[in-house]
Amino acid sequence: MLAYTLRRILAAIPVMGVVALFVFLLLRLTPGDPAAIIAGDTATPAQLEAIRTSLGLDKPIPVQFATWIGQLAQGDLGTSLISKTPVTTLIGQRLGPTLSLALITMVLSILIAVPMGVLAAWKHGTLIDSLVMALCVLGFSVPVFVIGYLLIQVFAIQLRWFPVQGFSSIVNGLGPFSQRATLPAFTLASIYVALIARMTRASLLDVLGEDYIRTARAKGVAERKVLFRHALRNCAVPILTVIGTGFALLISGVVVTESVFNIPGLGRLIVDAVLARDYPVIQGLILLTSGIYVLINLLVDLSYSLLDPRIRY
């Protein structure tokens, strides 16, 4: 297990290197000039050139890349071209809302989707199964911003159960935090409930016809234990894979939801940085999300042996 873990960690280093090179070149080769955004429309060519020089944008691209890699090796993601704030500081200020929203969303998704998938597999071919699958298709089909605005219209404007927008940290109290996080979490969960429920149903259908399931039922084991203790445990690997991938995607895919609910998270920071062509911020955010994705995939792979003793590394 230790050797496998070390190999996976070492394998992640060149992956992150390729990601860093791709992001750096993509941002530098696309049209747009951050110096022009900083200087404004009335700037003279001399002023633009002075800004490019101060930012190091006048140097050859290989020199810029080497300088950036050297900073990364020291844990320095650079400084924002617009706010002049270190990128690590900006990310630290915005990571809390995004991470808390992703955690709540994934917990809600698991608590709702797994029982839905088990129920659909247990009632395979019945009206309940068709209803669950229809809800899953609906969750995949309706855009996130449409669900968000519908929830705002019903629960925030008409019923006035929740605030319309904004975010409150959990350090300010569980009540304000829950009030402002509930609607965004259910908005994001609509997609992942559909994804996890479909995978749970498909995985369960594969094992419910196995001999050990028929043996457990013949021995008089309660149906709930058959479903959750025997069947669900033996098909947990693909379900866990979907959950892990979904959580990684949540961290990097909350842009629309944070914009709809005016949450000051990483999604809003990405949008602002792209519009301002703030190279250091964009690069730092993409590297962060890529690192989280690689880390979660590693943790999911290592957890396989805990769920299925037949898997050994």
C-alpha positions as a Python dict, from the first residue, in 0.01 Angstrom:
ca = {
    (1, 'M'): (0, 0, 0),
    (2, 'L'): (279, 244, 94),
    (3, 'A'): (471, 174, -226),
    (4, 'Y'): (157, 222, -434),
    (5, 'T'): (82, 551, -258),
    (6, 'L'): (433, 680, -322),
    (7, 'R'): (412, 581, -688),
    (8, 'R'): (82, 764, -728),
    (9, 'I'): (220, 1077, -562),
    (10, 'L'): (528, 1072, -784),
    (11, 'A'): (309, 1016, -1090),
    (12, 'A'): (106, 1326, -1001),
    (13, 'I'): (413, 1551, -1028),
    (14, 'P'): (451, 1532, -1410),
    (15, 'V'): (72, 1561, -1445),
    (16, 'M'): (74, 1889, -1254),
    (17, 'G'): (375, 1999, -1460),
    (18, 'V'): (186, 1942, -1784),
    (19, 'V'): (-116, 2127, -1643),
    (20, 'A'): (106, 2421, -1543),
    (21, 'L'): (267, 2441, -1888),
    (22, 'F'): (-67, 2415, -2067),
    (23, 'V'): (-229, 2685, -1855),
    (24, 'F'): (69, 2918, -1887),
    (25, 'L'): (85, 2891, -2267),
    (26, 'L'): (-293, 2906, -2311),
    (27, 'L'): (-320, 3234, -2123),
    (28, 'R'): (-18, 3391, -2291),
    (29, 'L'): (-117, 3295, -2647),
    (30, 'T'): (-482, 3400, -2632),
    (31, 'P'): (-576, 3755, -2741),
    (32, 'G'): (-588, 4027, -2479),
    (33, 'D'): (-349, 4250, -2289),
    (34, 'P'): (-371, 4282, -1910),
    (35, 'A'): (-160, 4598, -1928),
    (36, 'A'): (-433, 4765, -2135),
    (37, 'I'): (-695, 4665, -1876),
    (38, 'I'): (-486, 4805, -1592),
    (39, 'A'): (-398, 5129, -1771),
    (40, 'G'): (-745, 5204, -1904),
    (41, 'D'): (-867, 5329, -2238),
    (42, 'T'): (-683, 5663, -2220),
    (43, 'A'): (-335, 5518, -2166),
    (44, 'T'): (-55, 5613, -2402),
    (45, 'P'): (172, 5354, -2569),
    (46, 'A'): (455, 5461, -2338),
    (47, 'Q'): (240, 5397, -2032),
    (48, 'L'): (136, 5057, -2164),
    (49, 'E'): (497, 4963, -2227),
    (50, 'A'): (596, 5075, -1877),
    (51, 'I'): (324, 4856, -1724),
    (52, 'R'): (427, 4556, -1933),
    (53, 'T'): (786, 4602, -1820),
    (54, 'S'): (688, 4628, -1452),
    (55, 'L'): (481, 4310, -1483),
    (56, 'G'): (751, 4121, -1671),
    (57, 'L'): (525, 4074, -1973),
    (58, 'D'): (789, 4217, -2206),
    (59, 'K'): (1020, 3921, -2147),
    (60, 'P'): (1023, 3612, -2370),
    (61, 'I'): (766, 3349, -2282),
    (62, 'P'): (1029, 3088, -2178),
    (63, 'V'): (1178, 3340, -1934),
    (64, 'Q'): (833, 3419, -1793),
    (65, 'F'): (760, 3048, -1750),
    (66, 'A'): (1093, 2978, -1581),
    (67, 'T'): (1036, 3269, -1342),
    (68, 'W'): (687, 3145, -1259),
    (69, 'I'): (804, 2787, -1198),
    (70, 'G'): (1075, 2918, -967),
    (71, 'Q'): (812, 3105, -768),
    (72, 'L'): (592, 2794, -752),
    (73, 'A'): (881, 2590, -613),
    (74, 'Q'): (891, 2837, -324),
    (75, 'G'): (515, 2818, -267),
    (76, 'D'): (456, 3158, -425),
    (77, 'L'): (165, 3172, -672),
    (78, 'G'): (244, 3530, -761),
    (79, 'T'): (62, 3857, -711),
    (80, 'S'): (-262, 3969, -869),
    (81, 'L'): (-206, 4211, -1155),
    (82, 'I'): (-522, 4403, -1067),
    (83, 'S'): (-548, 4413, -686),
    (84, 'K'): (-175, 4374, -614),
    (85, 'T'): (-269, 4111, -353),
    (86, 'P'): (-82, 3778, -327),
    (87, 'V'): (-274, 3502, -504),
    (88, 'T'): (-248, 3278, -200),
    (89, 'T'): (-422, 3547, 5),
    (90, 'L'): (-703, 3581, -250),
    (91, 'I'): (-752, 3205, -264),
    (92, 'G'): (-749, 3180, 115),
    (93, 'Q'): (-1021, 3445, 138),
    (94, 'R'): (-1244, 3268, -115),
    (95, 'L'): (-1175, 2901, -40),
    (96, 'G'): (-1396, 2882, 269),
    (97, 'P'): (-1734, 2955, 102),
    (98, 'T'): (-1661, 2724, -192),
    (99, 'L'): (-1534, 2438, 22),
    (100, 'S'): (-1822, 2459, 270),
    (101, 'L'): (-2076, 2473, -12),
    (102, 'A'): (-1915, 2172, -183),
    (103, 'L'): (-1915, 1969, 140),
    (104, 'I'): (-2280, 2043, 217),
    (105, 'T'): (-2378, 1968, -141),
    (106, 'M'): (-2201, 1634, -146),
    (107, 'V'): (-2347, 1529, 191),
    (108, 'L'): (-2697, 1619, 71),
    (109, 'S'): (-2638, 1437, -257),
    (110, 'I'): (-2525, 1117, -85),
    (111, 'L'): (-2807, 1120, 170),
    (112, 'I'): (-3067, 1168, -103),
    (113, 'A'): (-2921, 983, -400),
    (114, 'V'): (-2808, 653, -243),
    (115, 'P'): (-3151, 566, -95),
    (116, 'M'): (-3311, 675, -423),
    (117, 'G'): (-3083, 446, -622),
    (118, 'V'): (-3137, 155, -384),
    (119, 'L'): (-3514, 203, -399),
    (120, 'A'): (-3511, 220, -779),
    (121, 'A'): (-3304, -99, -804),
    (122, 'W'): (-3523, -279, -549),
    (123, 'K'): (-3839, -176, -736),
    (124, 'H'): (-3686, -231, -1077),
    (125, 'G'): (-3939, -213, -1358),
    (126, 'T'): (-4211, -58, -1143),
    (127, 'L'): (-4360, 290, -1135),
    (128, 'I'): (-4123, 389, -852),
    (129, 'D'): (-3823, 297, -1066),
    (130, 'S'): (-3958, 499, -1358),
    (131, 'L'): (-4024, 798, -1133),
    (132, 'V'): (-3672, 794, -990),
    (133, 'M'): (-3520, 770, -1336),
    (134, 'A'): (-3741, 1055, -1459),
    (135, 'L'): (-3618, 1273, -1173),
    (136, 'C'): (-3260, 1183, -1262),
    (137, 'V'): (-3313, 1280, -1625),
    (138, 'L'): (-3470, 1605, -1510),
    (139, 'G'): (-3173, 1677, -1283),
    (140, 'F'): (-2933, 1624, -1573),
    (141, 'S'): (-3137, 1823, -1823),
    (142, 'V'): (-3232, 2143, -1641),
    (143, 'P'): (-2946, 2398, -1623),
    (144, 'V'): (-2818, 2482, -1277),
    (145, 'F'): (-2899, 2852, -1304),
    (146, 'V'): (-3263, 2771, -1389),
    (147, 'I'): (-3296, 2554, -1077),
    (148, 'G'): (-3129, 2825, -873),
    (149, 'Y'): (-3364, 3098, -989),
    (150, 'L'): (-3666, 2872, -934),
    (151, 'L'): (-3560, 2800, -577),
    (152, 'I'): (-3503, 3171, -517),
    (153, 'Q'): (-3846, 3258, -658),
    (154, 'V'): (-4031, 2997, -452),
    (155, 'F'): (-3845, 2972, -122),
    (156, 'A'): (-3682, 3315, -95),
    (157, 'I'): (-3922, 3558, -262),
    (158, 'Q'): (-4264, 3396, -223),
    (159, 'L'): (-4231, 3191, 97),
    (160, 'R'): (-3947, 3403, 243),
    (161, 'W'): (-3794, 3105, 417),
    (162, 'F'): (-3438, 3186, 307),
    (163, 'P'): (-3240, 3495, 206),
    (164, 'V'): (-3220, 3565, -167),
    (165, 'Q'): (-2842, 3591, -193),
    (166, 'G'): (-2524, 3620, 7),
    (167, 'F'): (-2314, 3398, 230),
    (168, 'S'): (-2241, 3381, 602),
    (169, 'S'): (-1945, 3192, 742),
    (170, 'I'): (-2009, 2916, 992),
    (171, 'V'): (-1803, 3110, 1246),
    (172, 'N'): (-2089, 3362, 1255),
    (173, 'G'): (-2328, 3094, 1375),
    (174, 'L'): (-2484, 2776, 1241),
    (175, 'G'): (-2823, 2942, 1188),
    (176, 'P'): (-2714, 3221, 949),
    (177, 'F'): (-2477, 2979, 775),
    (178, 'S'): (-2753, 2720, 717),
    (179, 'Q'): (-3002, 2980, 597),
    (180, 'R'): (-2772, 3112, 327),
    (181, 'A'): (-2617, 2780, 226),
    (182, 'T'): (-2935, 2573, 189),
    (183, 'L'): (-3060, 2702, -148),
    (184, 'P'): (-2718, 2699, -319),
    (185, 'A'): (-2651, 2349, -185),
    (186, 'F'): (-2981, 2210, -313),
    (187, 'T'): (-2920, 2383, -647),
    (188, 'L'): (-2585, 2212, -693),
    (189, 'A'): (-2711, 1884, -547),
    (190, 'S'): (-2973, 1850, -821),
    (191, 'I'): (-2703, 1740, -1065),
    (192, 'Y'): (-2510, 1510, -834),
    (193, 'V'): (-2819, 1345, -691),
    (194, 'A'): (-2908, 1240, -1044),
    (195, 'L'): (-2555, 1117, -1114),
    (196, 'I'): (-2510, 919, -791),
    (197, 'A'): (-2864, 776, -796),
    (198, 'R'): (-2821, 642, -1150),
    (199, 'M'): (-2485, 484, -1065),
    (200, 'T'): (-2625, 332, -743),
    (201, 'R'): (-2919, 182, -928),
    (202, 'A'): (-2705, 41, -1210),
    (203, 'S'): (-2448, -105, -969),
    (204, 'L'): (-2713, -266, -749),
    (205, 'L'): (-2891, -422, -1044),
    (206, 'D'): (-2564, -596, -1133),
    (207, 'V'): (-2534, -768, -794),
    (208, 'L'): (-2895, -831, -692),
    (209, 'G'): (-2903, -1138, -912),
    (210, 'E'): (-2587, -1292, -763),
    (211, 'D'): (-2595, -1623, -576),
    (212, 'Y'): (-2498, -1476, -240),
    (213, 'I'): (-2797, -1240, -255),
    (214, 'R'): (-3034, -1531, -321),
    (215, 'T'): (-2866, -1725, -40),
    (216, 'A'): (-2912, -1435, 205),
    (217, 'R'): (-3279, -1408, 114),
    (218, 'A'): (-3326, -1783, 142),
    (219, 'K'): (-3178, -1774, 492),
    (220, 'G'): (-3444, -1522, 592),
    (221, 'V'): (-3222, -1214, 615),
    (222, 'A'): (-3429, -896, 626),
    (223, 'E'): (-3459, -724, 289),
    (224, 'R'): (-3310, -400, 425),
    (225, 'K'): (-2997, -585, 537),
    (226, 'V'): (-2977, -765, 205),
    (227, 'L'): (-2988, -435, 18),
    (228, 'F'): (-2762, -221, 234),
    (229, 'R'): (-2526, -468, 403),
    (230, 'H'): (-2473, -726, 129),
    (231, 'A'): (-2562, -573, -206),
    (232, 'L'): (-2468, -208, -155),
    (233, 'R'): (-2138, -287, 11),
    (234, 'N'): (-2031, -512, -274),
    (235, 'C'): (-2107, -249, -538),
    (236, 'A'): (-1966, 46, -345),
    (237, 'V'): (-1652, 87, -556),
    (238, 'P'): (-1814, 245, -865),
    (239, 'I'): (-2043, 452, -643),
    (240, 'L'): (-1746, 583, -444),
    (241, 'T'): (-1569, 666, -771),
    (242, 'V'): (-1861, 881, -883),
    (243, 'I'): (-1882, 1050, -542),
    (244, 'G'): (-1511, 1131, -540),
    (245, 'T'): (-1512, 1262, -894),
    (246, 'G'): (-1825, 1462, -820),
    (247, 'F'): (-1667, 1629, -519),
    (248, 'A'): (-1360, 1727, -721),
    (249, 'L'): (-1582, 1871, -992),
    (250, 'L'): (-1784, 2060, -731),
    (251, 'I'): (-1476, 2250, -617),
    (252, 'S'): (-1405, 2366, -970),
    (253, 'G'): (-1760, 2389, -1104),
    (254, 'V'): (-1947, 2624, -873),
    (255, 'V'): (-1904, 2929, -1096),
    (256, 'V'): (-2268, 2955, -1203),
    (257, 'T'): (-2415, 2881, -861),
    (258, 'E'): (-2191, 3132, -685),
    (259, 'S'): (-2285, 3393, -943),
    (260, 'V'): (-2658, 3329, -903),
    (261, 'F'): (-2647, 3345, -522),
    (262, 'N'): (-2375, 3612, -501),
    (263, 'I'): (-2140, 3393, -299),
    (264, 'P'): (-1782, 3527, -267),
    (265, 'G'): (-1613, 3197, -348),
    (266, 'L'): (-1359, 3062, -594),
    (267, 'G'): (-1614, 3061, -875),
    (268, 'R'): (-1664, 3437, -856),
    (269, 'L'): (-1289, 3485, -828),
    (270, 'I'): (-1235, 3283, -1146),
    (271, 'V'): (-1489, 3492, -1337),
    (272, 'D'): (-1338, 3820, -1220),
    (273, 'A'): (-985, 3703, -1299),
    (274, 'V'): (-1077, 3586, -1650),
    (275, 'L'): (-1255, 3911, -1733),
    (276, 'A'): (-955, 4111, -1612),
    (277, 'R'): (-704, 3869, -1769),
    (278, 'D'): (-531, 3845, -1431),
    (279, 'Y'): (-277, 3579, -1527),
    (280, 'P'): (-139, 3489, -1180),
    (281, 'V'): (-485, 3445, -1027),
    (282, 'I'): (-611, 3228, -1315),
    (283, 'Q'): (-300, 3013, -1307),
    (284, 'G'): (-315, 2970, -931),
    (285, 'L'): (-682, 2873, -934),
    (286, 'I'): (-640, 2617, -1211),
    (287, 'L'): (-341, 2463, -1036),
    (288, 'L'): (-538, 2448, -711),
    (289, 'T'): (-838, 2274, -866),
    (290, 'S'): (-612, 2035, -1057),
    (291, 'G'): (-427, 1947, -737),
    (292, 'I'): (-755, 1886, -553),
    (293, 'Y'): (-874, 1663, -836),
    (294, 'V'): (-554, 1456, -828),
    (295, 'L'): (-564, 1430, -447),
    (296, 'I'): (-926, 1313, -437),
    (297, 'N'): (-862, 1054, -707),
    (298, 'L'): (-572, 922, -501),
    (299, 'L'): (-785, 900, -185),
    (300, 'V'): (-1062, 724, -375),
    (301, 'D'): (-819, 468, -518),
    (302, 'L'): (-672, 399, -174),
    (303, 'S'): (-1017, 350, -24),
    (304, 'Y'): (-1103, 71, -268),
    (305, 'S'): (-917, -188, -62),
    (306, 'L'): (-1119, -93, 246),
    (307, 'L'): (-1447, -153, 65),
    (308, 'D'): (-1339, -460, -129),
    (309, 'P'): (-1076, -683, 40),
    (310, 'R'): (-1008, -849, -296),
    (311, 'I'): (-834, -533, -412),
    (312, 'R'): (-471, -524, -308),
    (313, 'Y'): (-203, -280, -408),
}
